[in-house]
Amino acid sequence: MAGERPGSWFGFGFCGFGQALGSGHVRPVCSPQPLPAGADTCHVSAGWSYTAVVTRRGCLELSGSTSGAQGGCRDAWAQEGLLVVLREGSGPGSGALLQAWTPGSALRGEPLWAQKVEVEGEEAAACEAQAGMLPLLPDACSYVSPKPPFYRTLAPELLARRLELGAEHALLLGSTGQVFSWGGGRHGQLGHGSLEAEPEPRLLEALQGLPMAEVAAGGWHSVCVSETGDIYIWGWNESGQLALPTRSLAEDRAPAAVEGLNKDGSEVKRAAMGTGELYTWGWGKYGQLGHKDTISLDRPCRVEYFIDKQLQVKAVTCGPWNTYVYAVEKADC
């Protein structure tokens, strides 16, 4: 952000295959560690066996089971079976080029498929101010999927502001703060009060009248943060993902507020992040919760590393088995 002191990216969790977190040995990294290119990193996307890092200079760097580098990139989206890259257009107003690769052949030879993304007029100016939009594309009317058809369109009346994909479902945040969900619902991850699948985006009626500012999709659970700083979560709770006791509730079919994150009056700005403090919970086998151990938690717990280092957390990216955090030094009081 303009006028903000520069920060760095940190990572913790699974670090096998020579990923950005470690040396290639399959071992947990249980406490945050600075990424090698932390200060130059602007976006991180993590698959299970590889990580994609986009630098401020527009360079895409891959580490893990897939490796390589390429310039002229705006964003990247790492999935285990697909790597999607959003490249800069050839000139002002020329839009962007979307390319998809199988991870094993990433950035070498011809892409699996390519699609030019055209954005014109006022929409183009608005899109240029945004970064890290994948899987939602800059035109806000289409998105990419890890399964065919890879390029999918959205109804224009949805006015998408953000889109998140879980293992079997999708969440869409509209321009007015409304939330839509669709896809598989067998773990209650759609939030419609049933376990039925939804083939098309359906408005989340349980959140009507509560404008949302953020959405996030886990594998089989979902999270929303309201404009007033409350967090709502629903879906599968096998490892405490819902911040609820795992033995008393296996899955929640409708959104419920998470208790315990606002005790000091601070507002939640993003899922799992408060006013510069990071809280994590859920499955912790590979140290992806950042608490110096591999214990799973069914309640929010603050990551003390960033408090001890006098760092303020600004962004969080969760991979399947690891977590990446962007943090800056705290301003003097």
MARNUVEX-338005 format. One record per residue (C-alpha): residue number from 1; x, y, z. Coordinates in steps of 0.05 Angstrom, whole numbers. Example, Ala and Ser with C-alpha at 12.3 -4.5 7.8 and 13.67 -1.06 7.14 Angstrom:
! MARNUVEX-338005
+-----+--------+--------+--------+
| pos |      X |      Y |      Z |
+-----+--------+--------+--------+
|   1 |    246 |    -90 |    156 |
|   2 |    273 |    -21 |    143 |
+-----+--------+--------+--------+
END
This chain:
! MARNUVEX-338005
+-----+--------+--------+--------+
| pos |      X |      Y |      Z |
+-----+--------+--------+--------+
|   1 |      0 |      0 |      0 |
|   2 |     22 |     71 |    -14 |
|   3 |     59 |    103 |     44 |
|   4 |     65 |     37 |     82 |
|   5 |    133 |     14 |    105 |
|   6 |    159 |    -47 |     66 |
|   7 |    148 |   -116 |     96 |
|   8 |    167 |   -188 |     84 |
|   9 |    134 |   -255 |     72 |
|  10 |    141 |   -313 |    122 |
|  11 |    122 |   -386 |    116 |
|  12 |    109 |   -446 |    160 |
|  13 |     81 |   -516 |    152 |
|  14 |     98 |   -571 |    102 |
|  15 |    164 |   -559 |     66 |
|  16 |    176 |   -622 |     26 |
|  17 |    201 |   -626 |    -46 |
|  18 |    248 |   -567 |    -39 |
|  19 |    192 |   -516 |    -31 |
|  20 |    202 |   -444 |    -10 |
|  21 |    201 |   -464 |     63 |
|  22 |    258 |   -513 |     65 |
|  23 |    312 |   -556 |     35 |
|  24 |    271 |   -612 |      5 |
|  25 |    264 |   -658 |     65 |
|  26 |    193 |   -676 |     84 |
|  27 |    190 |   -644 |    152 |
|  28 |    146 |   -594 |    188 |
|  29 |    167 |   -521 |    197 |
|  30 |    129 |   -506 |    261 |
|  31 |    147 |   -432 |    269 |
|  32 |    147 |   -376 |    217 |
|  33 |    210 |   -368 |    175 |
|  34 |    225 |   -311 |    127 |
|  35 |    221 |   -331 |     54 |
|  36 |    286 |   -323 |     15 |
|  37 |    256 |   -268 |    -29 |
|  38 |    210 |   -243 |     26 |
|  39 |    217 |   -168 |     15 |
|  40 |    210 |   -174 |    -61 |
|  41 |    150 |   -221 |    -58 |
|  42 |     81 |   -193 |    -74 |
|  43 |     40 |   -257 |    -80 |
|  44 |     45 |   -330 |    -58 |
|  45 |      2 |   -389 |    -80 |
|  46 |     16 |   -458 |    -51 |
|  47 |     -1 |   -527 |    -79 |
|  48 |     13 |   -590 |    -41 |
|  49 |     80 |   -606 |    -73 |
|  50 |    102 |   -538 |   -101 |
|  51 |     96 |   -464 |    -88 |
|  52 |     89 |   -405 |   -137 |
|  53 |    118 |   -338 |   -117 |
|  54 |    106 |   -274 |   -157 |
|  55 |    155 |   -218 |   -144 |
|  56 |    144 |   -143 |   -148 |
|  57 |    185 |   -143 |   -212 |
|  58 |    134 |   -190 |   -245 |
|  59 |    177 |   -252 |   -241 |
|  60 |    144 |   -319 |   -227 |
|  61 |    187 |   -368 |   -188 |
|  62 |    167 |   -440 |   -175 |
|  63 |    198 |   -485 |   -122 |
|  64 |    185 |   -557 |   -102 |
|  65 |    166 |   -615 |   -147 |
|  66 |    158 |   -562 |   -202 |
|  67 |    213 |   -510 |   -212 |
|  68 |    227 |   -454 |   -260 |
|  69 |    220 |   -379 |   -270 |
|  70 |    186 |   -332 |   -319 |
|  71 |    179 |   -257 |   -326 |
|  72 |    121 |   -212 |   -344 |
|  73 |     73 |   -244 |   -295 |
|  74 |     17 |   -209 |   -256 |
|  75 |     -9 |   -268 |   -215 |
|  76 |     -4 |   -343 |   -208 |
|  77 |    -51 |   -397 |   -180 |
|  78 |    -19 |   -462 |   -158 |
|  79 |    -62 |   -525 |   -158 |
|  80 |    -35 |   -596 |   -154 |
|  81 |    -59 |   -613 |   -224 |
|  82 |    -56 |   -544 |   -256 |
|  83 |    -14 |   -481 |   -254 |
|  84 |    -50 |   -419 |   -279 |
|  85 |    -10 |   -356 |   -297 |
|  86 |    -37 |   -287 |   -311 |
|  87 |     12 |   -250 |   -356 |
|  88 |     16 |   -176 |   -373 |
|  89 |    -11 |   -155 |   -441 |
|  90 |     36 |   -131 |   -495 |
|  91 |     18 |    -57 |   -486 |
|  92 |    -27 |     -7 |   -451 |
|  93 |   -101 |    -27 |   -455 |
|  94 |    -83 |    -94 |   -486 |
|  95 |   -114 |   -134 |   -429 |
|  96 |    -79 |   -196 |   -402 |
|  97 |    -62 |   -266 |   -424 |
|  98 |    -84 |   -326 |   -383 |
|  99 |    -42 |   -389 |   -390 |
| 100 |    -50 |   -457 |   -357 |
| 101 |      3 |   -511 |   -351 |
| 102 |      7 |   -580 |   -321 |
| 103 |     56 |   -572 |   -263 |
| 104 |    105 |   -624 |   -292 |
| 105 |    114 |   -582 |   -356 |
| 106 |    104 |   -514 |   -324 |
| 107 |    133 |   -456 |   -363 |
| 108 |    165 |   -502 |   -415 |
| 109 |    140 |   -512 |   -485 |
| 110 |     68 |   -494 |   -501 |
| 111 |     16 |   -483 |   -447 |
| 112 |    -42 |   -532 |   -438 |
| 113 |    -88 |   -475 |   -459 |
| 114 |    -88 |   -400 |   -464 |
| 115 |   -142 |   -347 |   -462 |
| 116 |   -137 |   -272 |   -475 |
| 117 |   -174 |   -231 |   -423 |
| 118 |   -202 |   -167 |   -452 |
| 119 |   -220 |   -110 |   -404 |
| 120 |   -236 |    -41 |   -431 |
| 121 |   -253 |     30 |   -407 |
| 122 |   -268 |     42 |   -334 |
| 123 |   -265 |    -32 |   -318 |
| 124 |   -193 |    -34 |   -343 |
| 125 |   -172 |     23 |   -297 |
| 126 |   -205 |    -10 |   -238 |
| 127 |   -173 |    -77 |   -253 |
| 128 |   -104 |    -47 |   -258 |
| 129 |   -110 |    -25 |   -185 |
| 130 |   -123 |    -97 |   -162 |
| 131 |    -73 |   -153 |   -153 |
| 132 |    -76 |   -226 |   -135 |
| 133 |   -145 |   -236 |   -167 |
| 134 |   -140 |   -309 |   -188 |
| 135 |   -181 |   -351 |   -193 |
| 136 |   -227 |   -292 |   -208 |
| 137 |   -204 |   -260 |   -273 |
| 138 |   -194 |   -185 |   -284 |
| 139 |   -259 |   -178 |   -322 |
| 140 |   -296 |   -202 |   -258 |
| 141 |   -343 |   -241 |   -303 |
| 142 |   -303 |   -306 |   -309 |
| 143 |   -257 |   -350 |   -269 |
| 144 |   -209 |   -409 |   -276 |
| 145 |   -221 |   -478 |   -247 |
| 146 |   -173 |   -536 |   -234 |
| 147 |   -222 |   -583 |   -271 |
| 148 |   -250 |   -578 |   -342 |
| 149 |   -277 |   -532 |   -367 |
| 150 |   -218 |   -492 |   -341 |
| 151 |   -246 |   -425 |   -363 |
| 152 |   -316 |   -412 |   -336 |
| 153 |   -362 |   -352 |   -340 |
| 154 |   -405 |   -319 |   -287 |
| 155 |   -472 |   -286 |   -296 |
| 156 |   -457 |   -211 |   -302 |
| 157 |   -512 |   -192 |   -252 |
| 158 |   -470 |   -225 |   -196 |
| 159 |   -421 |   -167 |   -198 |
| 160 |   -365 |   -209 |   -168 |
| 161 |   -315 |   -176 |   -122 |
| 162 |   -278 |   -238 |    -99 |
| 163 |   -283 |   -313 |   -113 |
| 164 |   -254 |   -371 |    -74 |
| 165 |   -252 |   -445 |    -92 |
| 166 |   -252 |   -502 |    -42 |
| 167 |   -242 |   -575 |    -57 |
| 168 |   -313 |   -584 |    -83 |
| 169 |   -347 |   -516 |    -75 |
| 170 |   -342 |   -442 |    -93 |
| 171 |   -356 |   -378 |    -54 |
| 172 |   -369 |   -311 |    -89 |
| 173 |   -370 |   -243 |    -55 |
| 174 |   -414 |   -193 |    -92 |
| 175 |   -403 |   -118 |    -97 |
| 176 |   -457 |   -104 |    -45 |
| 177 |   -429 |   -154 |      6 |
| 178 |   -476 |   -211 |    -11 |
| 179 |   -447 |   -282 |    -11 |
| 180 |   -464 |   -337 |    -61 |
| 181 |   -442 |   -410 |    -58 |
| 182 |   -448 |   -470 |   -104 |
| 183 |   -417 |   -538 |   -118 |
| 184 |   -414 |   -598 |    -72 |
| 185 |   -449 |   -593 |     -5 |
| 186 |   -438 |   -660 |     29 |
| 187 |   -401 |   -629 |     88 |
| 188 |   -447 |   -569 |     96 |
| 189 |   -396 |   -523 |     63 |
| 190 |   -448 |   -486 |     22 |
| 191 |   -484 |   -458 |     83 |
| 192 |   -555 |   -469 |     57 |
| 193 |   -578 |   -512 |    115 |
| 194 |   -572 |   -579 |     78 |
| 195 |   -520 |   -626 |     49 |
| 196 |   -547 |   -620 |    -22 |
| 197 |   -504 |   -597 |    -81 |
| 198 |   -520 |   -532 |   -117 |
| 199 |   -505 |   -529 |   -192 |
| 200 |   -510 |   -453 |   -197 |
| 201 |   -491 |   -395 |   -150 |
| 202 |   -543 |   -389 |    -95 |
| 203 |   -550 |   -331 |    -47 |
| 204 |   -531 |   -347 |     25 |
| 205 |   -597 |   -328 |     59 |
| 206 |   -569 |   -338 |    129 |
| 207 |   -524 |   -277 |    118 |
| 208 |   -576 |   -231 |     88 |
| 209 |   -572 |   -162 |    118 |
| 210 |   -500 |   -173 |    140 |
| 211 |   -454 |   -143 |     87 |
| 212 |   -390 |   -183 |     81 |
| 213 |   -321 |   -155 |     67 |
| 214 |   -281 |   -220 |     57 |
| 215 |   -294 |   -293 |     39 |
| 216 |   -248 |   -354 |     42 |
| 217 |   -259 |   -427 |     23 |
| 218 |   -223 |   -484 |     57 |
| 219 |   -224 |   -555 |     31 |
| 220 |   -294 |   -570 |     57 |
| 221 |   -310 |   -509 |    100 |
| 222 |   -323 |   -435 |     88 |
| 223 |   -308 |   -369 |    123 |
| 224 |   -336 |   -298 |    117 |
| 225 |   -315 |   -234 |    151 |
| 226 |   -368 |   -180 |    157 |
| 227 |   -358 |   -105 |    146 |
| 228 |   -366 |    -96 |    222 |
| 229 |   -309 |   -145 |    236 |
| 230 |   -347 |   -208 |    255 |
| 231 |   -326 |   -276 |    228 |
| 232 |   -374 |   -331 |    207 |
| 233 |   -354 |   -402 |    191 |
| 234 |   -389 |   -467 |    170 |
| 235 |   -376 |   -535 |    139 |
| 236 |   -332 |   -594 |    158 |
| 237 |   -303 |   -594 |    229 |
| 238 |   -262 |   -659 |    228 |
| 239 |   -199 |   -623 |    254 |
| 240 |   -231 |   -564 |    289 |
| 241 |   -234 |   -520 |    227 |
| 242 |   -297 |   -487 |    252 |
| 243 |   -266 |   -467 |    319 |
| 244 |   -316 |   -514 |    352 |
| 245 |   -304 |   -578 |    393 |
| 246 |   -292 |   -633 |    343 |
| 247 |   -328 |   -688 |    382 |
| 248 |   -394 |   -651 |    392 |
| 249 |   -404 |   -625 |    322 |
| 250 |   -377 |   -658 |    259 |
| 251 |   -405 |   -607 |    210 |
| 252 |   -446 |   -544 |    212 |
| 253 |   -495 |   -534 |    156 |
| 254 |   -508 |   -459 |    167 |
| 255 |   -461 |   -401 |    184 |
| 256 |   -445 |   -389 |    257 |
| 257 |   -405 |   -333 |    289 |
| 258 |   -336 |   -350 |    317 |
| 259 |   -328 |   -331 |    389 |
| 260 |   -264 |   -308 |    423 |
| 261 |   -232 |   -264 |    369 |
| 262 |   -260 |   -197 |    391 |
| 263 |   -248 |   -197 |    466 |
| 264 |   -203 |   -135 |    463 |
| 265 |   -251 |    -97 |    417 |
| 266 |   -208 |   -108 |    355 |
| 267 |   -242 |   -121 |    289 |
| 268 |   -225 |   -180 |    244 |
| 269 |   -200 |   -153 |    177 |
| 270 |   -188 |   -219 |    141 |
| 271 |   -202 |   -291 |    156 |
| 272 |   -157 |   -313 |    214 |
| 273 |   -127 |   -243 |    221 |
| 274 |   -141 |   -188 |    270 |
| 275 |   -111 |   -118 |    279 |
| 276 |    -41 |   -141 |    261 |
| 277 |    -46 |   -205 |    301 |
| 278 |    -52 |   -275 |    269 |
| 279 |    -98 |   -329 |    298 |
| 280 |    -98 |   -400 |    270 |
| 281 |   -135 |   -464 |    285 |
| 282 |   -153 |   -531 |    253 |
| 283 |   -107 |   -586 |    228 |
| 284 |    -35 |   -576 |    251 |
| 285 |      2 |   -641 |    233 |
| 286 |     55 |   -605 |    191 |
| 287 |     63 |   -543 |    235 |
| 288 |     18 |   -501 |    190 |
| 289 |    -13 |   -467 |    250 |
| 290 |     53 |   -434 |    269 |
| 291 |     51 |   -451 |    344 |
| 292 |    119 |   -487 |    347 |
| 293 |     85 |   -555 |    348 |
| 294 |     43 |   -602 |    306 |
| 295 |    -20 |   -602 |    348 |
| 296 |    -89 |   -591 |    318 |
| 297 |   -133 |   -539 |    351 |
| 298 |   -209 |   -530 |    354 |
| 299 |   -204 |   -458 |    380 |
| 300 |   -169 |   -395 |    354 |
| 301 |    -99 |   -387 |    381 |
| 302 |    -53 |   -327 |    370 |
| 303 |     13 |   -339 |    334 |
| 304 |     62 |   -308 |    383 |
| 305 |    121 |   -304 |    333 |
| 306 |     95 |   -240 |    302 |
| 307 |     82 |   -209 |    371 |
| 308 |    152 |   -226 |    394 |
| 309 |    183 |   -197 |    331 |
| 310 |    141 |   -133 |    335 |
| 311 |    110 |   -148 |    267 |
| 312 |     40 |   -130 |    243 |
| 313 |      7 |   -181 |    198 |
| 314 |    -24 |   -153 |    135 |
| 315 |    -41 |   -213 |     91 |
| 316 |    -49 |   -288 |     99 |
| 317 |    -48 |   -343 |     46 |
| 318 |    -65 |   -414 |     66 |
| 319 |    -40 |   -473 |     25 |
| 320 |    -64 |   -545 |     33 |
| 321 |    -11 |   -560 |     86 |
| 322 |     25 |   -494 |     97 |
| 323 |     14 |   -420 |    111 |
| 324 |     45 |   -357 |     83 |
| 325 |     41 |   -289 |    118 |
| 326 |     59 |   -219 |     97 |
| 327 |     80 |   -174 |    156 |
| 328 |    110 |   -106 |    168 |
| 329 |    146 |    -75 |    227 |
| 330 |     99 |    -42 |    277 |
| 331 |     97 |     33 |    275 |
| 332 |    125 |     68 |    337 |
| 333 |     71 |     86 |    387 |
+-----+--------+--------+--------+
END
